[in-house]
Amino acid sequence: MHLLRRNHQFEFRSPSGDDRHGAADLYSDAGATRAVLVLRGIPAAEAPRALASLNHSWLPYLLRPDTTLLVLTLRPHADGEKARAVVLPLSA
């Protein structure tokens, strides 16, 4: 896997209707058949909406339609706690 984009800043709408900001890193294999999207700074509950926003605005320009996408979200870490990744069910 190699890095396609690092720290892409984007905006999405939360379930409560507020505008939120997030960051994404995108990795792809050499043949562009598989890709990994890492969402950072986004709570897992809001990750599907963030992914939907990226699907409409950013990802179609970087990935082919037949690319298999795995989406990970790094939850914000609390005081001294390690950051943990969560795989979004619709992407696995």
Secondary structure in CASP SS format (residue, H / E / C, confidence):
PFRMAT SS
TARGET T0000
AUTHOR 0000-0000-0000
METHOD secondary structure of the structure
MODEL  1
M C 1.00
H E 1.00
L E 1.00
L E 1.00
R E 1.00
R E 1.00
N E 1.00
H E 1.00
Q E 1.00
F E 1.00
E E 1.00
F E 1.00
R E 1.00
S C 1.00
P C 1.00
S C 1.00
G C 1.00
D C 1.00
D E 1.00
R E 1.00
H E 1.00
G E 1.00
A E 1.00
A E 1.00
D E 1.00
L E 1.00
Y E 1.00
S E 1.00
D C 1.00
A C 1.00
G C 1.00
A C 1.00
T C 1.00
R E 1.00
A E 1.00
V E 1.00
L E 1.00
V E 1.00
L E 1.00
R E 1.00
G C 1.00
I C 1.00
P C 1.00
A H 1.00
A H 1.00
E H 1.00
A H 1.00
P H 1.00
R H 1.00
A H 1.00
L H 1.00
A H 1.00
S H 1.00
L H 1.00
N H 1.00
H H 1.00
S H 1.00
W C 1.00
L H 1.00
P H 1.00
Y H 1.00
L H 1.00
L C 1.00
R C 1.00
P C 1.00
D C 1.00
T C 1.00
T E 1.00
L E 1.00
L E 1.00
V E 1.00
L E 1.00
T E 1.00
L E 1.00
R C 1.00
P C 1.00
H C 1.00
A C 1.00
D C 1.00
G C 1.00
E C 1.00
K C 1.00
A C 1.00
R C 1.00
A E 1.00
V E 1.00
V E 1.00
L C 1.00
P H 1.00
L H 1.00
S H 1.00
A C 1.00
END
